[in-house]
Amino acid sequence: MTALLQLESVTKCFRSRRGLRSSTEVVAVDDVSLSVDDAEVVALVGESGAGKSTLGRLILGLERADAGVVRFEGRDLARLSRRELRATRQRMHLVLQDPYQSLHPGMRVAELVAEPLRLRGDGQSERVAAANEALEQVALKPAADFARRFAHQLSGGQRQRVALARAMVARPRLVIADEPTSMLDASLCAGILELIMGMRDRFGTAFVYITHDLAVARWVSDRMVVMRDGRVVEAGPSDELVRNPRHGYTQLLLAASEGELDRVPT
């Protein structure tokens, strides 16, 4: 059976300008291959600058790979027309670390949640009903109360729940969750992770979960892909990888997540 998402030897470089005449090439993603099946959560783990977010943008078609292939639903994104790519993106969704980046301050919550349906062409009554249902599903109750608020009237945890409701409302096949809990305290973090797993179980949604925290990745994901300097250094089932990390960098990430960096030999 074909995987929902397939990346084959994907590479992405950016040029960093030095002064007026010179520039250097930065390899953000270097020969990365991975796959994601329906209803699977795959965690991309690594520190800042590892290439995780760039890889997320490549998956969404927001960046084009310099080499390699990104396939979604069996189709090479680079070969799609603009119209086909827009239609394909409607079956994907991005949840960001800071929901203020995706929640327009001038729109009410009801409009924010229903926006993917508006872009899809759904009617007003369908959008209202679906937005209220999504708000209820992320425990923003009563939905009618939250629907008329603006993002600045919500707490950080509530804003991230709105972002998840917006991701949920159009029933995408794939969600890229880019550090969605890193700005929340532990209790709020657990609630968001439970919502993500609930989406997976209820709708069969697949997730690429981007994080620097190996402990969070283990809790939420089926498989982990550990990245460093744009390359995959280790990958495998989450429990197995945490129990028996083989690469020194993975061992460092695990020690950092458990507050035991002093026990890792240097």
N, C-alpha and C positions, 0 to 999 in steps of 0.2 A: 504493500500500500504506500502511495506517495505521501510524504510528509506535507503538512500544511505550509511550513516555511523551510526553505533550504538555502543555505549559503555555501558556495563552493569557491574556496581560495580567494576570498574577497580582500582587496587592498584599496586603501584610500589615502592619498597624500594631499597635504596643503602646503602652500608656499608662504613662508614667513619672511617679510621684507626687513632688510637691514639697511637703513639709510635710503638714499635715493637711487642707488645704482645696483645694489646687491641684494640677494635674497637667498634663503636656504629652504630646502624641502623637508617638511616634517611628515613622517609616516605615522598617521593616526591609527590606521587599522592595517595589519600586515599578515596577509595570507591566512585569513580566518575561514574555517569551515564549521558549520553546525546545522542542526535541524531541530524543528519543533513540531510535534504532532498535535492534533486536536486535543483539547482539554488537558494539555500538559503545561506545567510551569517550569521554565528554564531560567535560572538565575545567572546573570552576568556579574561576576564579582571581581573587584579590583579597586585600587586606590584612584584618586583623582588623576586624570591624564592617562589612564590605562587604555582608553579608546572605547569604553563602554557606550557612552552617549552617542559618539559618532557612528558606532555600529547600529544603534537604535534608529538613527536618522537614515542610514542606508537601508534598513529593513522597511521603513515607511516610504521610501522613495523620495525623501526630502533632500538626499544627497545621492549622487551617482558614483558608483564604484569606478576606480581607475582600472581595475582588473578583477576578474572573477565574475560570478553570477549570483544574483539574488532572485530566488524564485518564491512566489507566493501563490498558493493554489495551483502549483505546477507551471506558472507563467513567469517568464523572465521579465522583471520590471523594466529593464533597460529597453526592451523591445515594444513596450506598450506605447500607444499614442497618448497625448495629453488627456484626451477624453477618457480613454481606458484606464489611465493611471488614477484620475480623479474618482472614477467608479470603484476601482480597487481599493483606494484609501477609505472608502465608506465602510469597508469590511475590516478596517483596522482602526485603532484609536491610541492616542498618546495621553498618558497621565504624568504630569510633571511633579518635580520636587516641591515647587512653590506654586500652588494653584492660582495665585494672583497673576501668573504668567499666561494662564489660559482662560481665566474668568474675567470677562470685560466688566469694569467697574460701573458702567452705565446701564447694564442689563440686570433685570431681576432674575432670581434663581430659576423661576419657571422657564424664562427665555433661554437661560444658559443651558439648562438640562435638555431642553427640546431642540436646541440649535442643530444637532446632527440630523434630526428628523426633518427640520425645515430645509436643510441643504439637500436632503434626499427627495424632497417634494411631497412629504406627507401633509395632509390637511390639518387645519387648526384644531378641530375637535380631537383627532387622533393624537396630535402632539400634546395637548393638555392632559388627556387621560394617561398617556404613556409617561409623561414627566412626573405626574403625581404618583404613579405606581413605582417609578424608579426611586423617588424620594422616600417613599415608604420602605422600599427594600433596603435602603442604606440607613434606615432607622432615623430619618429626619421626619418626625411625626409631631403634630399632624401636618401632612404635606401642604395643605392650603396655607398654613402659617408661614412655613419656610419659603413657599413658592413666591411670595410677594416681597421677600427681603432682597437686599443687595449684598454683594460679597463682603463689603466692609462691615456689615452688621453681624457677621458670623465669626465664630472662633476658628482657629487654625484647623482643628479636627473636623469641624462642620464644613469648612471650605473643601477639605480633601474628600469628604463624603459627597459633596456636590459634584466634585470632579469625577468621582467613581460613578455616581448616578448618571452623569453625562456620558461616561464611557459605556455604561450598561444599556442605555435607553434604546440604542439602535441595534443591539445584539451583535456586536462585531465578532468576527472569528478570532481575532488576535488583538491583544492590548500590549503596548510597550509601557511599562510602569517604571519611570526613571526616578529612582530614590524617593518614592512617594511617602515614606515615613520618616525620613531623616530629620525633618524639622519638628517632629512630634515627640512628646514624652512617651515613656514605655507603655502606659495604659492605653493611650490613644493609638499608639503604633499597633498594639495587639488587635484592637478593634478594626483597623483598616486592613490588616493582614487576613483577618477572618472574613471580611467582605470580599476580598480578592479570591480566597478559596471558595467562598460561597458562589461567586460568579462562575468560577470554573465548574463547580459541581452542578449548578442549576442550569447553566446555558451551554456548557461544553466549551467555554471560552479558553483559548490558549493565552499564556502570558510569557513575555520576556521581562523578567524582573531585574532591574539594574540596581546594584547596591555595592557598598564597600564593606558591609557587615556580614561576615560568614555565618554568624549565629542566626541572623534574620533570614538569610538565604536558605539555610538548612530547614528552618521552620516552615517556610512557604513554598519551597520548590521541590520538584521531582529530581531534577538534575542541575548540576552546577557547571559553569564554564568560567574558569579563573583566567583573567587577562592581566598582562603586564606589558607596558610599552607597546601596546597595539597587537600583541600576539597572545594566543592561547597557550598557557603553560601547563594546564592540567584540566581535565574534565571527567565527569562521571556521575553516577547516582549520588544524590546529596548526602545521605547518611553514610554511605561507604567512603566518600571523599573526606568527610569530617572525621570519621573514625580512623582513617589511614591516609592522611595527606602525604603525598610522595615528594612534591616539589617544595624546596625551601621557602619560596615565596608564599605558597599556600599555608605552610606551617606558621609563617609570620602573621598572616591575616587571621588565622585561627587564634593564635596567642593574643593578638590585639583585641579580638572580639570577646575573649574571655578574661582580659586584664592580666595576662601572664607573659608579657613580652620578655620579662627578665629571665624566664626559664628556657628561652629559645637560644641555642648556641649561635654565636656570630662568627 
